[in-house]
């Protein structure tokens, strides 16, 4: 892993707005990315019907339900849901400071991937703020298990994801994606992978008030006879499923509140496993350290990062 200007905090060069539909609510949504100052972090701001707004910093301590998506806040009347695809785009592009304004309780699903958010941000550009970025460097393994599923962080000189899924259907079966995470690798190999689901689950989800905005325009749908319903098929031959699960993991782990230096591995994971693994990591201060890149004109290797010596690290992560 090497960094150049990415050793410094960034934001976007200008506001940019997208409109779409919430995948669970089915409601129209307008989202605007706003530039933010260094040290602001990623902040989600929702306009409420009573004229007030509610804000959440995008960090693990503000994560609510993680059953079908990742949510900020604990009250349905005030929460902001389905943030993982937006967070994955921001993390992959190395954006540290931004305000995400939304006029509904859910991010727009767009085409079911992170690519529309990547595209919108690249249209306005990214700027360096000249202030050092902090990273979370993993210094010892942290693992959680839940039945046959598990996930873990391991020390690694770079940022790497190793995600494996195993579905009891021949169309998916056992798939894995392993690789270094960079803006280029995310955009090329992961960003266009769409959320997916099974036709047999649709009526149950509708009855529970979920997936009301799901369609073939934003989801890969698998029929009861184990075939792809979407006429265009898959965007990544055979393994779009694990690529999307990796995309989700990138977005969920972005709620660490900082880029991390290490390897994240999971088997049969999901939003809940990702969130719980991150909480397990952050609850063990001996498992990680906060580091910064030394100021240089040339590129810096991950092993050359220097620890930040200050007592209030817990407050910075909160």
N, C-alpha and C positions, 0 to 999 in steps of 0.2 A: 504493500500500500504506500503510495506517495501522495503528497499534497503540495500544491503551490499556493495560489490565492485561497484555496479551501482551508488554509490555516487561519483564515479570518472570517468573521461572521458576515453573513450576507442577508439581503432582502431583495425584493423585486423592484424594478426600475419605475413601474407605474401601476396604477390599479387596472384590474381586468375582471370582466363579469361574464359568468356563464349562467344559462338557464336550462332547467330540465325537470325531471320528475323524481320524487322519492320512491325508491324501489318497494318499501314496505307500506308507506302511507298512500301512495298513488297521487299525492298532492303536487301541484306545481311548486318549484323552488327556484329562487334566484340567489346565486352565490357571487360574492365579489371578494377577490383577493386585494388587500390593501398593504402598501409598504409599511414597515415598522422600524423603529430605531433599534440600535444594538442593545442587547440585554433584555429586549421585550419578550423574546421567545415566540412560540406559535400560540396565538390566542383565537379561540372561536367565539364569535359574538352572534347571538340570536335575537332578532326583534320579536317581541311578544305581542299578542293581540291587544293587550291593554296599553300599549305604547311604550312600555318599559323594555329594557334589554337585559339579557343575562350573558355573562362571560365566563369562559373556562380556559385556563391555561392547559395546553395539551400535554399533560403529564400523567403518570400512572396513578397518582393519588386522586385524580378527578374522574377516573374511569368507573362507569356504572355497569349496567348489564352487558354481558358478552355472549348471549345465547346464539343469536343469528347474525350479529354485527357488533361493532365496537361503539359504545355510547359514552358521551361525557355527561355527567350529572346523574342524579338518582331519581328525580321526579319526572314522569312523562310529560307533565305540563311545561317543563323547563329544559328537558334534556336536548342534546344535539346528537343525532344518531348517524350511523353508517359513515364514520369519518375515516375508515381505514384506507380507502383508495386515494383520498386526498392526502392523507399523512404519508402514504408510500411515495407519492409523487414529490412531496416537499422534501422528504428524507433523501430520496435518490438524487435530487437536484442540489442538495446541500443548502437548502434555505433554512436559516436559523430564526429569522424574525419576520413575522407576517401576521396580519389580522385577517381572519376568514369570516366575513360578514354573511349571514344567511337569514332569510326571512321566513324560515319554517324549521321544523324540528328534525330535519334530516338533510343530509347532503344529496344533491341530485345524483342519480345513478349513472347518467349519461349513457355510454354504451356498455356499462358493466365492467369497465377496466379503469386503469389510471391514465391512459393515454390522452384523453381530452384535457386533463388538468396539466399534464406535461406540455402539451401543445399550446395551451393558453398562456402558461408562464413563459415559455420560450418566445412567444410573440412579443412580450413586453421586455424581456431580458432580466438578468440577475446582476446585482451590483454588490461589490465588496464594501463593507462599512469600516474597514481599517481597525477593527477591534478583534483581539484574539478569540478564537473559538475554543470552547472546552469540549473534551471528549471523555467518554467513560471507557476506561481500558479494563478488560476482564483480566484478573490476576490469578484466579483459581476456578475450577469447575463448580457450577451450580446446576443441579438437576432436580426435576420434579417428575413424578410418575402418577398416572391415573389409569388404573386397569392396564390394558395393553398399550396405552399411549404414553409417550414420554417426550420431554424436551429438555434441553440443557444449553448453557453457555460454557464455552471453553476458551482459554487464552489462545490468541492467534495474532500474528503480526500482520494485521489487515482487517478487513471486514468481509466475512464470509457467511453464506447461508447454505445449509444442507437440510433440505426438507423432503420427507418421504411420506407418501400417502398410500393407503391400502383399502380399496373399496370392494365389497363382495359382488362386483358386477364385472363381467369380462371386458366391457367397453373401457373401463378405467383400470381396475386391478391395482397392481403395485407399481407406482411411478416415483421417481425421485428427480430433484433438481439440485445441483451442487455448483457453486461458483462464487467468485469474488463479486462483491456488489460495488459497482461504480455507476455514475450517471449513464455512461454509454451502455454498460451491460444491462442495466435495468430497462433502459429505453428499448434496446434491441430484443432482449430475451424474455422480459417479463411484463412490460407496461401494457401490452395489448391483450393480455390474457383476461378473459371475462369470467365473472361469477357464473356458477352453474348449479343446476338442481334437477330433481327427478319429477316427472309428470305425476307420479303416484302421490307425491307430497303436496301437490298444489291445493287441493280442496281442504286439507287439514290446515294449511297455513292461512288460506283465505278465511276459514272459520275462526281462526285465532286473531285475525286482524293484521296478518303479515302478507308480504309479497303482493300487495294490491296494485303495485306499479310494475310488477315483473312482466316481461314480455320477451318475445324472440328478438326484439331490438336491443335488449340489454342483458340477456342471459343465454347461456348454453343450456338447452333443455334436453333431457334424456328420457326417451319414451319407455313405456312398459315393456316393449320388446327389445330394449337395450340398444337403441339406435339414436342418432342425433336428429332431433326434429328440425333444427335450423337448416334452411335450404343451402346456405353458404358453407356449412360444415364448420370445422375447427380452424382457428387462425394459426395454431401451432400443431403440426401433425401429431395426433394421438395424445400428446402430453400437455395440452392447454390446461388441464385440470390441476396438475401439480404446480405448474407455473403460476396459476392464479392463487393457489394456497401459499406459495412463496411470496407473491405480491402482498397478500394479506398479512403475512408474518412481518414483512418489512414495515408496513403501516402500523401494525400493533406495537412493534418494538420501538418505533419512532416516539412512542409515548414515554420513553426513558427521559425525555427532555434534552437529549444531546445525542450526537452521533456516537456510536460505540466502536471500539477496537477489540475484535474478538470474533469467535465463530459461534453461530447459533444453529443448533441441530434439533430436529423434531421428527417424531414418527407418529402418524395418525393424529396430528395436532389440529388446532383451530383457534378461534379467537380467545376462548376461555383458557386454553393451555398457554397461548402466547402471553396473555395478561398475567396469569399466575406465575409463569416462569420469570417474567420481568419483576413482579413484586418480590419473588424469592431472592432474586439478584440484589435488588435495591435494599432489601431488609438485612442484608449481610454486608456490612461495611468492609469486611476483610476480603470480600470477593472481587472488589473493583477499586480503582483509584481514578481521580479526576486529573487529567493531563491537558497540557497545551503544547502546541508546536512552537519551537523556538523561532524567533523572527529571523528569516534569511531571505536572500534574493533567489536562491536556488531551491529546488524541491527537497522536501523533507521526508525521510522514511519514518514509518510508524514507530520503530524501536527507538527513535531519537526524541520522542515526545517527553516532556518533563512534567513531573507531578506538580499539582497546585497545592501549596501548603497554606491552608486556612481552615478555621474551625467550623464554618457555617455551611458545609457542603450539603447537609440535609435540608437546610432552608432553600438552597439554590435548586434542589431537585423537587421541592414541594410544589 
